[in-house]
Amino acid sequence: MEMTLDIVKLEAEVSKMISENMKLIAETRKLNAEASKMIRERAWYPMVAIGAAFASGAALAKLMIG
């Protein structure tokens, strides 16, 4: 009887560890997806800055000419 109880306890612990492991895997995937998104978005920042500089230069030129 005592041996069966120990086996049940071990199975419960293993089940709990597997559950925690699955949660950590899901969280890791989520963080990797967020990191990928940030890397993709980071590529656009220089283009936006260049576009803003070009637009402000064009506006300044129009003010000076017109």
C-alpha positions, 0 to 999 in steps of 0.5 A: 500500500505504501509503495502504491502511495509513493508511486501516485505521489511521484506521478503527481509530481511528474505531471506537475513538472510536465505542466510547468514545463509546457507553460515555460515553453509557451511563454518562451514562444511568446517572448520569441514572437515579441522579440521577432516583432520588435526586430522587424519594427526596428528596421522601419525607424530609420526609414521613418526618420529619413522620410520626416527629414525629407518632408521637412526639407521639402517644406522648408524649400517651399517656404524659401522659394514661395 
